[in-house]
Amino acid sequence: MKTTLPKVDAIERKWWLIDATDLILGRMSVKIANLLRGRHKAIYTPHIDTGDHVIVINAEKVRVTGNKEEQLDYMFYSGYFGNEKRIGISTMREKKPEFIIQHSVKGMLPKNRLAREMIKKLKIYAGEEHPHEGQEPEKIEL
């Protein structure tokens, strides 16, 4: 029996819609990362991008468990001495709620060129509206 590899032109990509209202950040990020990689398909191959497009709405309503709301910080460093900034998750939720989900999902993807292409298929929006109605995304319950 011969192993068949999927052709890049023959991969069918679907669009998924996820409503992040009251979903736990880590559990939701695992599901999103698997959809982006294509792990839910029978043709999954680690070295080929077989994943789908994912749209996440209501990013500001995502939940974190435990004491993460007070303790979780995002660190940014400009490269200059003494220019390290730490921003809490509650502040980030007010300023850029999309960053919270994108940072979490990006950490769950492999660290290579393929992952940089996969993360481009993730579209995150803070509110209910998104401009991808033409792609007819299928709503998925997590």
Secondary structure, 3 states (H helix, E strand, C coil): CCCCCCCHHHCCCCEEEEECCCCEHHHHHHHHHHHHHCCCCCCCCCCCCCCCEEEEECHHHCECCCCHHHHCEEEEECCCCCCEEEEEHHHHHHHCHHHHHHHHHHHCCCCCHHHHHHHHHEEECCCCCCCCHHHCCEECCC
